[in-house]
């Protein structure tokens, strides 16, 4: 059985995976309480690591953290919990906590195919803050130890799984089979939910797919959602890593986010000041 992770190991794991998480820190306590100040725990959508004392207090905080993660509310909040009748704990004290939710990686990618180009792509993605789902019907094609931010999805029906897997995500189709490529394109255009679709292939393949998709009733607007040949035309080379670099350069350009942070972020000074005794709200000691 795997050894349970403590909170700082869990933070490192979530950061490696690009997985959203909440970090809870006990800031202050009064009276009898389960844990002391500076105690921490980590909460994800599915797991909890470490503990701030258990009981209804921890249950309530886990609920609140997961609600914020599910809604994409990534911020810091202060909360105060009396451990009395409302929480069903008989300690009699109270606990103040800081709840920090972290977004993890906002960029998500689904790769169909586990051939040479896909493996080169995964090598690059291992060093980038992306969450990746890697899909192929051939289990032997996957490496024994994929990077922490890569989740392997082995299936005998990639096209059937595609709409659910690719909802609001970037998609790359780099399989070994043109028939499967076409079925994936058709399934994803029918679903209409991916953020973008890149298809490996030549200009001849792209034209042939456009004709076939038009014959199946897809509009020019629908078909234009598929980028084929995928990758940057100004990045030369046909080796798998060169092709992967070209594709990744295109993806980074397409998904670049404007850097316009709000003027106020995190917890305000007034909120923090309210937690401190008056004598402690001046300048920090040198």
Backbone as JSON, one array per atom type, in Angstrom:
{
  "sequence": "XXXXXXXXXXXXXXXXXXXXXXXXXXXXXXXXXXXXXXXXXXXXXXXXXXXXXXXXXXXXXXXXXXXXXXXXXXXXXXXXXXXXXXXXXXXXXXXXXXXXXXXXXXXXXXXXXXXXXXXXXXXXXXXXXXXXXXXXXXXXXXXXXXXXXXXXXXXXXXXXXXXXXXXXXXXXXXXXXXXXXXXXXXXXXXXXXXXXXXXXXXXXXXXXXXXXXXXXXXXXXXXXXXXXXXXXXXXXXXXXXXXXXXXXXXXXXXXXXXXXXXXXXXXXXXXXXXXXXXXXXXXXXX",
  "N": [[0.85, -1.2, 0.0], [0.49, 2.25, -0.8], [2.41, 4.87, 0.7], [0.86, 7.38, 2.65], [0.65, 10.79, 1.55], [2.14, 13.75, 2.9], [1.2, 17.23, 3.49], [2.97, 18.99, 2.09], [4.23, 17.33, 0.27], [2.02, 16.63, -1.2], [1.31, 19.1, -2.34], [3.52, 19.44, -4.06], [3.11, 17.26, -5.77], [0.62, 17.91, -6.96], [1.34, 20.26, -8.28], [3.18, 19.23, -10.12], [1.5, 17.64, -11.65], [-0.18, 19.55, -12.65], [-2.62, 19.89, -11.47], [-5.59, 21.28, -10.11], [-5.86, 22.56, -6.74], [-6.55, 22.93, -3.22], [-5.1, 24.65, -0.54], [-5.11, 24.48, 2.88], [-4.7, 26.27, 5.82], [-4.26, 26.4, 9.27], [-4.69, 29.29, 11.0], [-5.14, 30.57, 13.47], [-6.14, 29.79, 16.86], [-8.48, 29.25, 19.53], [-8.99, 28.19, 22.88], [-9.81, 24.71, 23.44], [-8.74, 22.7, 20.85], [-8.5, 20.59, 17.86], [-6.07, 20.7, 16.34], [-3.01, 22.66, 16.09], [-1.98, 26.14, 15.39], [-0.56, 26.78, 12.12], [-0.82, 24.23, 11.17], [-1.5, 22.25, 8.32], [-3.36, 21.22, 5.35], [-4.09, 19.55, 2.24], [-6.4, 19.74, -0.41], [-8.01, 18.19, -3.1], [-10.04, 17.69, -6.07], [-10.7, 15.03, -5.73], [-9.25, 13.89, -3.64], [-7.88, 14.04, -0.26], [-5.15, 15.3, 1.59], [-3.06, 14.91, 4.35], [-4.1, 16.48, 7.48], [-6.27, 18.71, 9.3], [-7.3, 18.11, 11.65], [-9.63, 16.62, 11.46], [-13.05, 15.44, 11.86], [-16.2, 17.32, 11.87], [-15.47, 19.91, 11.26], [-13.25, 19.66, 9.46], [-14.58, 18.27, 7.46], [-16.49, 20.17, 6.61], [-14.81, 22.2, 5.62], [-13.53, 20.84, 3.56], [-15.72, 20.44, 1.84], [-16.34, 23.13, 1.16], [-13.95, 23.87, -0.09], [-13.92, 22.16, -2.33], [-16.21, 22.99, -3.65], [-15.39, 25.53, -4.47], [-13.22, 24.84, -6.13], [-14.58, 23.39, -8.11], [-16.11, 25.4, -9.27], [-14.18, 26.98, -10.32], [-13.09, 29.03, -8.79], [-10.5, 30.65, -7.9], [-8.82, 31.74, -5.37], [-7.92, 33.47, -2.31], [-9.14, 33.0, 0.96], [-10.38, 33.92, 4.19], [-11.61, 32.27, 7.07], [-13.69, 31.66, 9.92], [-14.35, 29.34, 12.48], [-16.39, 28.36, 15.0], [-16.12, 25.74, 17.32], [-18.51, 24.46, 18.22], [-21.93, 23.75, 18.85], [-22.85, 24.08, 16.2], [-21.04, 22.8, 14.57], [-20.98, 20.35, 15.63], [-18.92, 19.45, 17.29], [-17.22, 18.8, 20.29], [-15.11, 20.16, 21.36], [-15.03, 22.85, 22.07], [-13.53, 25.11, 21.51], [-12.3, 27.46, 19.04], [-11.52, 27.95, 15.56], [-9.5, 29.59, 13.21], [-9.0, 29.79, 9.76], [-7.02, 29.82, 6.76], [-7.91, 29.6, 3.45], [-6.65, 28.64, 0.5], [-7.05, 28.5, -2.89], [-5.73, 26.95, -5.74], [-5.15, 27.17, -9.22], [-3.8, 25.26, -10.74], [-2.79, 23.81, -13.84], [-4.08, 25.6, -16.54], [-4.23, 24.96, -19.17], [-5.28, 22.43, -21.29], [-4.95, 19.32, -22.95], [-5.76, 16.85, -25.35], [-4.36, 14.03, -26.71], [-4.54, 12.0, -29.48], [-3.3, 8.96, -30.39], [-0.21, 7.22, -30.21], [2.28, 7.19, -31.36], [5.51, 7.94, -32.91], [5.6, 10.8, -33.2], [3.72, 11.61, -31.28], [4.95, 10.66, -28.93], [7.22, 12.27, -28.9], [5.99, 14.75, -28.58], [4.89, 14.44, -26.01], [7.23, 14.34, -24.52], [8.05, 17.02, -24.68], [5.83, 18.29, -23.51], [5.99, 17.38, -20.91], [7.59, 19.19, -19.65], [6.12, 21.46, -19.49], [3.39, 23.56, -18.29], [0.88, 21.98, -18.69], [-2.09, 19.98, -18.74], [-2.49, 16.71, -19.72], [-4.23, 14.33, -21.67], [-3.72, 11.18, -22.91], [-4.36, 9.16, -25.6], [-4.91, 5.93, -26.93], [-5.55, 2.88, -28.72], [-3.74, 0.85, -28.36], [-2.12, -0.64, -25.91], [0.57, -1.31, -25.54], [2.01, 0.68, -26.72], [2.34, 2.81, -25.04], [4.59, 4.5, -22.77], [6.28, 3.04, -19.92], [6.48, 4.67, -17.66], [4.84, 7.41, -17.66], [4.99, 11.06, -17.85], [4.23, 13.14, -14.95], [2.15, 14.93, -15.46], [0.62, 13.74, -17.37], [-2.07, 11.8, -18.32], [-2.92, 8.54, -19.04], [-5.14, 7.11, -21.34], [-6.41, 4.27, -22.19], [-8.22, 2.73, -24.74], [-10.56, 0.84, -26.68], [-12.19, 2.16, -28.36], [-11.64, 4.93, -29.48], [-12.88, 7.04, -30.98], [-15.5, 6.91, -30.06], [-15.17, 7.62, -27.4], [-14.22, 10.16, -27.63], [-15.88, 12.65, -27.69], [-16.63, 13.14, -24.95], [-14.13, 13.11, -23.65], [-12.86, 15.29, -24.79], [-14.1, 17.69, -24.24], [-14.18, 21.12, -24.33], [-11.42, 21.25, -24.61], [-8.11, 21.44, -26.07], [-7.24, 19.53, -28.95], [-5.26, 17.0, -30.41], [-4.77, 15.06, -33.23], [-2.99, 12.43, -34.02], [-2.7, 9.81, -35.04], [-1.97, 6.39, -36.11], [-3.56, 5.64, -38.17], [-5.5, 6.36, -40.9], [-8.23, 6.04, -41.28], [-9.2, 5.97, -38.65], [-8.41, 8.55, -37.92], [-10.2, 10.06, -39.49], [-12.7, 9.27, -38.44], [-12.45, 10.24, -35.86], [-12.3, 13.01, -36.37], [-14.86, 13.4, -37.43], [-16.49, 12.64, -35.25], [-15.75, 14.59, -33.35], [-16.41, 17.02, -34.61], [-19.14, 16.67, -34.82], [-19.85, 16.62, -32.11], [-18.97, 19.16, -31.38], [-17.63, 20.41, -29.28], [-14.81, 20.64, -28.64], [-12.01, 22.8, -27.86], [-10.21, 23.29, -29.86], [-8.97, 21.71, -32.85], [-6.37, 19.8, -34.05], [-4.89, 18.2, -36.79], [-2.67, 15.8, -37.93], [-0.9, 15.57, -41.01], [-0.67, 15.69, -44.65], [-1.11, 18.33, -47.16], [-2.61, 17.19, -49.16], [-3.97, 15.12, -47.82], [-5.48, 16.74, -46.1], [-7.21, 18.08, -47.92], [-8.61, 15.91, -48.96], [-9.94, 14.98, -46.66], [-11.53, 17.23, -46.14], [-13.29, 17.17, -48.32], [-14.62, 14.71, -47.89], [-15.8, 15.17, -45.39], [-17.48, 17.31, -46.04], [-19.19, 15.99, -47.77], [-20.47, 14.43, -45.9], [-22.15, 16.23, -44.77], [-21.19, 18.35, -43.22], [-20.58, 21.79, -42.58], [-18.69, 24.43, -44.26], [-17.69, 26.13, -42.32], [-17.68, 24.49, -40.05], [-15.81, 22.52, -40.86], [-13.55, 24.04, -41.16], [-12.62, 24.3, -38.6], [-10.8, 22.37, -38.13], [-7.39, 22.1, -38.04], [-5.23, 21.44, -40.46], [-2.59, 20.83, -42.62], [-1.31, 20.3, -39.33], [0.53, 22.45, -37.1], [3.3, 24.8, -37.16], [4.11, 26.45, -40.1], [6.47, 27.77, -40.48], [8.36, 26.46, -39.03], [10.71, 24.27, -39.75], [11.4, 20.84, -40.86], [11.19, 17.23, -40.62], [11.6, 15.23, -38.85], [10.45, 13.33, -35.98], [10.7, 14.83, -33.51], [11.11, 17.4, -34.5], [8.72, 17.87, -35.87], [7.03, 17.72, -33.66], [7.89, 19.96, -32.19], [7.09, 21.98, -33.94], [4.28, 21.65, -33.87], [3.79, 22.11, -31.15], [4.64, 24.76, -30.9], [2.68, 26.05, -32.4], [0.41, 25.46, -30.84], [1.04, 26.78, -28.43], [0.98, 29.41, -29.31], [-1.71, 29.66, -30.06], [-3.03, 29.36, -27.65], [-2.17, 31.32, -25.94], [-2.48, 33.51, -23.19], [-3.76, 36.75, -22.37], [-1.89, 39.01, -20.36], [-3.23, 40.49, -18.01], [-3.58, 41.32, -15.08], [-5.91, 41.71, -12.36], [-6.37, 44.77, -10.47], [-6.59, 44.45, -7.73], [-5.76, 41.73, -5.73], [-5.91, 38.55, -4.07], [-6.04, 38.5, -0.45], [-7.33, 41.32, 1.22], [-5.63, 44.07, 2.88], [-7.16, 45.15, 4.96], [-8.75, 42.98, 5.75], [-6.75, 41.22, 6.69], [-5.65, 42.81, 8.71], [-7.68, 42.86, 10.54], [-7.38, 40.46, 11.84], [-5.22, 40.68, 13.43], [-3.69, 41.71, 16.53], [-3.77, 45.13, 17.65], [-1.23, 46.24, 18.17], [0.37, 44.82, 16.49], [0.06, 45.61, 13.91], [1.66, 47.45, 12.64], [4.77, 48.47, 11.1], [6.84, 45.81, 9.92], [9.35, 44.17, 11.89], [12.81, 45.05, 11.46]],
  "CA": [[0.0, 0.0, 0.0], [1.28, 3.46, -0.92], [2.51, 5.7, 1.89], [0.1, 8.63, 2.49], [1.45, 11.99, 1.38], [1.85, 14.88, 3.76], [0.67, 18.34, 2.71], [3.92, 19.59, 1.15], [4.39, 16.36, -0.81], [0.81, 16.73, -2.03], [1.45, 20.32, -3.15], [4.49, 19.16, -5.12], [2.48, 16.35, -6.73], [-0.4, 18.66, -7.71], [2.04, 21.17, -9.18], [3.73, 18.43, -11.21], [0.39, 17.19, -12.5], [-1.0, 20.67, -13.11], [-3.96, 19.63, -10.93], [-6.06, 22.28, -9.15], [-5.91, 22.09, -5.36], [-6.73, 23.93, -2.16], [-4.21, 24.53, 0.62], [-5.77, 25.0, 4.07], [-3.75, 26.52, 6.91], [-4.82, 26.9, 10.52], [-4.01, 30.54, 11.33], [-5.25, 30.88, 14.89], [-7.08, 28.96, 17.6], [-8.76, 29.58, 20.93], [-9.54, 27.08, 23.65], [-9.43, 23.35, 23.1], [-8.9, 22.47, 19.41], [-7.82, 19.36, 17.46], [-4.71, 20.95, 15.87], [-2.48, 23.96, 16.44], [-1.67, 27.01, 14.25], [0.42, 26.36, 11.1], [-1.2, 22.93, 10.63], [-1.97, 22.41, 6.94], [-3.8, 20.07, 4.58], [-4.33, 19.82, 0.82], [-7.66, 19.16, -0.89], [-8.24, 18.22, -4.53], [-11.4, 17.28, -6.39], [-10.95, 13.63, -5.37], [-8.46, 13.4, -2.52], [-7.41, 14.92, 0.81], [-3.82, 14.92, 2.07], [-2.8, 15.45, 5.68], [-5.33, 16.76, 8.21], [-6.27, 19.81, 10.26], [-7.94, 17.65, 12.87], [-10.76, 15.73, 11.22], [-14.36, 15.86, 12.36], [-17.08, 18.1, 11.01], [-14.72, 21.08, 10.78], [-12.52, 19.3, 8.25], [-15.58, 17.92, 6.44], [-17.05, 21.41, 6.09], [-13.79, 22.88, 4.84], [-13.37, 20.08, 2.31], [-16.87, 20.78, 0.99], [-16.17, 24.49, 0.65], [-12.82, 23.89, -1.02], [-14.29, 21.49, -3.58], [-17.16, 23.85, -4.34], [-14.62, 26.58, -5.14], [-12.47, 24.24, -7.23], [-15.53, 23.04, -9.18], [-16.56, 26.64, -9.91], [-13.04, 27.71, -10.83], [-12.86, 30.22, -7.97], [-9.14, 30.5, -7.4], [-8.59, 32.92, -4.55], [-7.61, 33.21, -0.9], [-10.22, 33.43, 1.84], [-10.27, 33.67, 5.62], [-12.86, 31.79, 7.66], [-13.64, 31.4, 11.36], [-15.26, 28.26, 12.81], [-16.55, 27.95, 16.41], [-16.28, 24.28, 17.4], [-19.61, 24.2, 19.14], [-23.08, 22.97, 18.39], [-23.05, 24.17, 14.76], [-20.18, 21.83, 13.91], [-21.11, 19.06, 16.29], [-17.68, 19.04, 17.94], [-17.32, 19.16, 21.7], [-13.85, 20.76, 21.84], [-15.37, 24.09, 22.75], [-12.72, 26.24, 21.07], [-12.61, 27.97, 17.7], [-10.39, 27.84, 14.63], [-9.46, 30.47, 12.04], [-8.22, 29.14, 8.72], [-6.81, 30.44, 5.45], [-8.18, 28.66, 2.37], [-6.06, 29.12, -0.75], [-7.3, 27.6, -4.01], [-4.74, 27.14, -6.8], [-5.77, 26.66, -10.44], [-3.07, 24.25, -11.48], [-2.61, 24.17, -15.25], [-5.32, 25.94, -17.22], [-4.18, 24.43, -20.53], [-5.53, 20.99, -21.33], [-4.76, 18.78, -24.29], [-5.99, 15.42, -25.57], [-3.59, 13.53, -27.85], [-4.94, 10.69, -29.99], [-2.16, 8.35, -31.07], [0.96, 7.07, -29.35], [3.43, 6.91, -32.22], [6.75, 8.69, -32.71], [5.34, 12.23, -32.99], [3.05, 11.76, -29.99], [5.92, 10.47, -27.86], [8.04, 13.47, -28.87], [5.15, 15.79, -27.99], [4.79, 14.22, -24.57], [8.52, 14.74, -23.95], [8.02, 18.47, -24.53], [4.76, 18.66, -22.59], [6.4, 17.06, -19.54], [8.26, 20.36, -19.09], [5.22, 22.61, -19.62], [2.24, 23.49, -17.37], [-0.32, 21.5, -19.36], [-2.64, 18.68, -18.34], [-2.58, 15.97, -20.98], [-4.82, 12.99, -21.75], [-3.07, 10.51, -24.04], [-5.32, 8.12, -25.96], [-4.53, 5.0, -27.99], [-6.09, 1.54, -28.45], [-2.64, -0.12, -28.24], [-1.48, -0.37, -24.62], [2.02, -1.49, -25.59], [2.63, 1.88, -27.27], [2.58, 3.81, -24.0], [5.77, 4.24, -21.94], [5.98, 2.47, -18.6], [6.35, 5.75, -16.68], [4.54, 8.69, -18.3], [5.18, 12.22, -16.98], [3.21, 13.32, -13.93], [1.01, 15.71, -15.96], [0.02, 13.0, -18.48], [-2.96, 10.69, -17.93], [-3.1, 7.61, -20.16], [-6.5, 6.59, -21.52], [-6.4, 3.17, -23.16], [-9.58, 2.4, -25.11], [-10.73, 0.23, -28.0], [-13.12, 3.0, -29.11], [-11.24, 6.33, -29.32], [-13.87, 7.96, -31.53], [-16.66, 6.91, -29.18], [-14.82, 8.31, -26.16], [-13.69, 11.48, -27.92], [-16.66, 13.83, -27.29], [-16.55, 13.39, -23.51], [-12.75, 13.39, -23.28], [-12.32, 16.5, -25.41], [-14.95, 18.83, -23.98], [-13.49, 22.38, -24.04], [-9.98, 21.04, -24.58], [-7.4, 21.34, -27.33], [-7.13, 18.14, -29.38], [-4.33, 16.67, -31.48], [-5.0, 13.74, -33.81], [-1.72, 12.0, -34.63], [-2.74, 8.36, -34.95], [-1.33, 5.6, -37.16], [-4.63, 5.08, -39.0], [-6.28, 7.44, -41.53], [-9.66, 5.81, -41.04], [-9.46, 6.43, -37.28], [-8.32, 10.01, -37.96], [-11.45, 10.61, -40.04], [-13.78, 9.02, -37.48], [-12.25, 11.18, -34.76], [-12.72, 14.33, -36.86], [-16.32, 13.4, -37.56], [-17.08, 12.61, -33.9], [-15.5, 15.85, -32.66], [-17.21, 18.07, -35.25], [-20.53, 16.42, -34.44], [-20.01, 17.07, -30.72], [-18.8, 20.61, -31.4], [-17.21, 20.93, -27.97], [-13.4, 20.9, -28.4], [-11.53, 24.17, -28.02], [-9.5, 23.33, -31.13], [-8.63, 20.38, -33.36], [-5.24, 19.74, -34.95], [-4.79, 16.9, -37.45], [-1.42, 15.64, -38.64], [-1.09, 15.08, -42.37], [-0.25, 16.55, -45.76], [-2.16, 19.15, -47.76], [-3.47, 16.27, -49.9], [-4.87, 14.5, -46.83], [-6.41, 17.77, -45.63], [-8.24, 18.3, -48.94], [-9.44, 14.71, -49.04], [-10.82, 14.98, -45.49], [-12.53, 18.3, -46.32], [-14.31, 16.68, -49.25], [-15.39, 13.65, -47.24], [-16.62, 15.76, -44.34], [-18.54, 18.07, -46.7], [-20.14, 14.99, -48.27], [-21.25, 13.96, -44.74], [-23.07, 17.28, -44.34], [-20.58, 19.38, -42.39], [-20.43, 23.07, -43.26], [-17.32, 24.92, -44.4], [-17.31, 26.68, -41.02], [-17.35, 23.35, -39.19], [-14.6, 21.86, -41.34], [-12.42, 24.96, -40.95], [-12.15, 24.17, -37.22], [-9.7, 21.4, -38.13], [-6.13, 22.63, -38.56], [-4.48, 20.38, -41.13], [-1.58, 20.22, -41.74], [-1.14, 20.95, -38.04], [1.88, 22.91, -36.83], [3.76, 26.06, -37.75], [4.78, 26.26, -41.39], [7.81, 28.37, -40.45], [9.26, 25.58, -38.27], [10.98, 23.2, -40.71], [11.87, 19.54, -40.4], [10.24, 16.13, -40.66], [11.86, 14.27, -37.77], [9.36, 13.4, -35.0], [10.85, 15.93, -32.57], [10.92, 18.65, -35.24], [7.28, 18.01, -36.06], [6.45, 18.0, -32.35], [8.2, 21.36, -31.86], [6.23, 22.79, -34.78], [2.92, 21.55, -33.33], [3.74, 22.75, -29.84], [4.74, 26.2, -31.12], [1.35, 26.5, -32.82], [-0.49, 25.39, -29.69], [1.37, 27.85, -27.48], [0.5, 30.66, -29.89], [-3.17, 29.66, -30.04], [-3.58, 29.36, -26.29], [-1.56, 32.37, -25.12], [-3.44, 34.31, -22.44], [-3.3, 38.12, -22.09], [-1.42, 39.22, -19.0], [-3.89, 41.69, -17.5], [-4.07, 41.0, -13.74], [-6.75, 42.71, -11.7], [-5.6, 45.66, -9.61], [-6.61, 43.9, -6.38], [-5.71, 40.28, -5.75], [-5.67, 37.96, -2.76], [-6.76, 39.02, 0.72], [-7.03, 42.73, 1.42], [-4.97, 44.42, 4.13], [-8.18, 45.33, 6.0], [-9.1, 41.66, 6.28], [-5.63, 40.72, 7.48], [-5.49, 43.66, 9.88], [-8.69, 42.48, 11.51], [-6.97, 39.26, 12.56], [-4.03, 40.95, 14.24], [-3.79, 42.71, 17.6], [-3.42, 46.46, 17.15], [0.2, 46.5, 18.27], [1.08, 44.05, 15.49], [-0.32, 46.03, 12.56], [2.58, 48.43, 12.1], [5.82, 47.96, 10.25], [7.5, 44.58, 10.35], [10.68, 44.44, 12.44], [13.9, 44.91, 10.49]],
  "C": [[0.88, 1.25, 0.0], [1.28, 4.24, 0.39], [1.73, 6.99, 1.69], [1.04, 9.83, 2.37], [1.13, 13.01, 2.45], [1.53, 16.09, 2.88], [1.68, 18.89, 1.71], [4.27, 18.63, 0.02], [3.21, 16.43, -1.76], [0.84, 17.98, -2.9], [2.39, 20.08, -4.32], [3.88, 18.27, -6.19], [1.45, 17.08, -7.58], [0.25, 19.62, -8.69], [2.63, 20.42, -10.37], [2.65, 18.01, -12.18], [-0.37, 18.34, -13.15], [-2.43, 20.55, -12.61], [-4.38, 20.73, -9.96], [-6.14, 21.7, -7.74], [-6.15, 23.26, -4.43], [-5.76, 23.61, -1.03], [-4.89, 25.22, 1.79], [-4.74, 25.12, 5.18], [-4.51, 27.02, 8.14], [-4.01, 28.13, 10.92], [-4.01, 30.84, 12.83], [-6.29, 30.02, 15.56], [-7.33, 29.59, 18.97], [-9.33, 28.36, 21.61], [-9.01, 25.73, 23.18], [-9.75, 23.07, 21.63], [-8.13, 21.22, 19.01], [-6.37, 19.56, 17.02], [-4.31, 22.39, 16.13], [-2.23, 24.82, 15.2], [-0.5, 26.49, 13.43], [0.16, 24.95, 10.59], [-1.82, 23.14, 9.24], [-2.51, 21.1, 6.39], [-4.06, 20.52, 3.15], [-5.57, 19.06, 0.38], [-7.7, 19.28, -2.41], [-9.68, 17.79, -4.79], [-11.73, 15.88, -5.92], [-10.27, 13.18, -4.08], [-8.19, 14.49, -1.49], [-6.07, 14.39, 1.3], [-3.54, 15.65, 3.37], [-4.13, 15.82, 6.34], [-5.17, 17.99, 9.09], [-7.07, 19.42, 11.5], [-9.14, 16.75, 12.69], [-12.07, 16.31, 11.69], [-15.13, 16.69, 11.36], [-16.39, 19.34, 10.48], [-14.01, 20.75, 9.47], [-13.48, 18.94, 7.12], [-16.16, 19.17, 5.79], [-16.05, 22.14, 5.2], [-13.54, 22.15, 3.51], [-14.51, 20.37, 1.34], [-16.69, 22.14, 0.35], [-15.05, 24.56, -0.37], [-13.21, 23.27, -2.36], [-15.34, 22.28, -4.36], [-16.41, 24.94, -5.1], [-13.81, 26.03, -6.31], [-13.39, 23.92, -8.41], [-15.99, 24.27, -9.95], [-15.41, 27.45, -10.51], [-12.77, 29.0, -10.09], [-11.5, 30.08, -7.29], [-8.74, 31.79, -6.69], [-8.22, 32.5, -3.14], [-8.72, 33.77, -0.04], [-9.91, 33.07, 3.29], [-11.63, 33.21, 6.15], [-12.64, 31.46, 9.12], [-14.71, 30.38, 11.71], [-15.29, 28.02, 14.32], [-16.83, 26.45, 16.46], [-17.35, 23.93, 18.42], [-20.7, 23.4, 18.5], [-23.22, 22.97, 16.88], [-22.19, 23.17, 13.99], [-20.22, 20.46, 14.59], [-19.84, 18.55, 16.91], [-17.67, 19.6, 19.36], [-16.05, 19.79, 22.25], [-14.11, 22.04, 22.6], [-14.57, 25.29, 22.32], [-13.2, 26.77, 19.73], [-11.33, 27.97, 16.88], [-10.56, 28.85, 13.52], [-8.54, 29.84, 11.01], [-8.07, 30.06, 7.51], [-7.0, 29.35, 4.4], [-7.67, 29.27, 1.06], [-6.33, 28.1, -1.85], [-6.37, 27.97, -5.17], [-5.25, 26.48, -8.08], [-5.05, 25.5, -11.1], [-2.87, 24.73, -12.91], [-3.95, 24.45, -15.89], [-5.37, 25.38, -18.64], [-4.32, 22.91, -20.49], [-5.5, 20.51, -22.77], [-5.07, 17.29, -24.29], [-5.23, 15.03, -26.83], [-4.12, 12.15, -28.23], [-3.79, 10.14, -30.82], [-0.95, 8.32, -30.16], [2.18, 6.64, -30.16], [4.59, 7.83, -31.94], [6.49, 10.17, -32.43], [4.67, 12.46, -31.64], [4.03, 11.62, -28.84], [6.86, 11.68, -27.76], [7.27, 14.63, -28.25], [5.07, 15.66, -26.47], [6.09, 14.58, -23.87], [8.56, 16.24, -23.72], [7.01, 18.88, -23.46], [5.1, 18.35, -21.14], [7.05, 18.25, -18.86], [7.38, 21.61, -19.13], [4.01, 22.45, -18.69], [0.94, 23.17, -18.09], [-0.77, 20.2, -18.71], [-3.0, 17.92, -19.61], [-3.3, 14.64, -20.76], [-4.33, 12.35, -23.03], [-3.85, 9.24, -24.36], [-4.78, 7.24, -27.09], [-5.15, 3.63, -27.67], [-5.01, 0.49, -28.22], [-1.87, 0.13, -26.95], [0.04, -0.48, -24.66], [2.74, -0.26, -26.13], [2.97, 2.92, -26.2], [3.85, 3.48, -23.22], [5.37, 3.73, -20.57], [5.76, 3.56, -17.55], [6.09, 7.08, -17.35], [4.8, 9.85, -17.34], [4.0, 12.42, -16.04], [1.98, 14.06, -14.45], [0.3, 15.02, -17.12], [-0.81, 11.84, -17.92], [-3.21, 9.82, -19.16], [-4.53, 7.08, -20.16], [-6.44, 5.52, -22.61], [-7.84, 2.77, -23.45], [-9.6, 1.73, -26.47], [-11.7, 1.02, -28.87], [-12.77, 4.48, -28.94], [-12.28, 7.31, -29.82], [-15.12, 8.04, -30.66], [-16.41, 7.67, -27.89], [-14.5, 9.79, -26.38], [-14.57, 12.64, -27.44], [-16.56, 14.15, -25.81], [-15.14, 13.77, -23.09], [-12.32, 14.79, -23.68], [-13.14, 17.75, -25.16], [-14.14, 20.04, -23.53], [-11.98, 22.24, -23.94], [-9.39, 21.1, -25.99], [-7.18, 19.86, -27.65], [-6.09, 18.03, -30.49], [-4.6, 15.23, -31.94], [-3.75, 13.35, -34.58], [-1.64, 10.47, -34.59], [-2.02, 7.72, -36.14], [-2.3, 5.2, -38.25], [-5.49, 6.21, -39.57], [-7.78, 7.28, -41.3], [-10.03, 6.28, -39.63], [-9.38, 7.95, -37.2], [-9.65, 10.62, -38.42], [-12.6, 10.44, -39.05], [-13.67, 9.95, -36.27], [-12.68, 12.58, -35.17], [-14.24, 14.42, -36.91], [-16.98, 13.44, -36.18], [-16.91, 13.96, -33.2], [-16.27, 17.0, -33.28], [-18.68, 17.9, -34.91], [-20.79, 16.91, -33.02], [-19.9, 18.59, -30.62], [-18.25, 21.22, -30.13], [-15.72, 21.17, -27.79], [-13.04, 22.37, -28.57], [-10.8, 24.35, -29.33], [-9.09, 21.94, -31.53], [-7.47, 20.51, -34.33], [-5.09, 18.32, -35.49], [-3.48, 16.82, -38.22], [-1.7, 15.11, -40.04], [-0.64, 16.1, -43.39], [-1.41, 17.41, -46.23], [-3.13, 18.27, -48.55], [-4.46, 15.58, -48.97], [-5.9, 15.5, -46.35], [-7.54, 17.98, -46.63], [-9.18, 17.1, -49.05], [-10.42, 14.65, -47.86], [-11.89, 16.06, -45.62], [-13.66, 17.83, -47.24], [-15.21, 15.64, -48.6], [-16.31, 14.21, -46.16], [-17.76, 16.59, -44.93], [-19.61, 17.12, -47.24], [-21.01, 14.44, -47.14], [-22.14, 15.06, -44.16], [-22.49, 18.36, -43.46], [-20.37, 20.65, -43.21], [-18.96, 23.44, -43.39], [-16.8, 25.48, -43.08], [-16.9, 25.57, -40.06], [-15.98, 22.78, -39.58], [-13.37, 22.73, -41.08], [-11.9, 24.92, -39.52], [-10.97, 23.2, -37.13], [-8.47, 22.04, -38.79], [-5.32, 21.48, -39.14], [-3.88, 20.95, -42.42], [-1.41, 21.02, -40.44], [0.31, 21.38, -37.88], [2.2, 24.2, -37.56], [4.52, 25.8, -39.04], [6.19, 26.83, -41.4], [8.78, 27.59, -39.56], [9.53, 24.36, -39.13], [11.36, 21.89, -40.04], [10.78, 18.49, -40.38], [10.54, 15.06, -39.61], [10.75, 14.41, -36.73], [9.49, 14.57, -34.03], [10.68, 17.28, -33.26], [9.44, 18.9, -35.49], [6.59, 18.36, -34.74], [6.69, 19.45, -31.94], [7.29, 22.29, -32.66], [4.79, 22.82, -34.25], [2.8, 22.3, -32.02], [3.83, 24.26, -29.96], [3.39, 26.77, -31.54], [0.37, 26.51, -31.65], [-0.23, 26.52, -28.69], [0.89, 29.21, -28.0], [-1.02, 30.76, -29.78], [-3.74, 29.86, -28.65], [-2.99, 30.42, -25.38], [-2.64, 33.23, -24.48], [-2.9, 35.72, -22.23], [-2.94, 38.29, -20.62], [-1.97, 40.54, -18.46], [-4.45, 41.41, -16.1], [-4.93, 42.11, -13.18], [-5.91, 43.55, -10.74], [-5.54, 45.16, -8.18], [-6.67, 42.39, -6.44], [-5.45, 39.76, -4.34], [-6.51, 38.6, -1.67], [-6.35, 40.46, 0.97], [-6.34, 42.96, 2.77], [-5.98, 44.61, 5.26], [-8.6, 44.0, 6.6], [-7.98, 41.11, 7.17], [-5.47, 41.49, 8.79], [-6.48, 43.28, 10.97], [-8.34, 41.25, 12.33], [-5.84, 39.51, 13.55], [-4.33, 41.9, 15.38], [-3.26, 44.04, 17.1], [-1.93, 46.71, 17.15], [1.0, 45.79, 17.2], [0.8, 44.51, 14.07], [0.57, 47.11, 11.98], [3.61, 47.8, 11.21], [6.4, 46.67, 10.82], [8.87, 44.93, 10.92], [11.74, 44.23, 11.39], [14.85, 43.81, 10.93]]
}
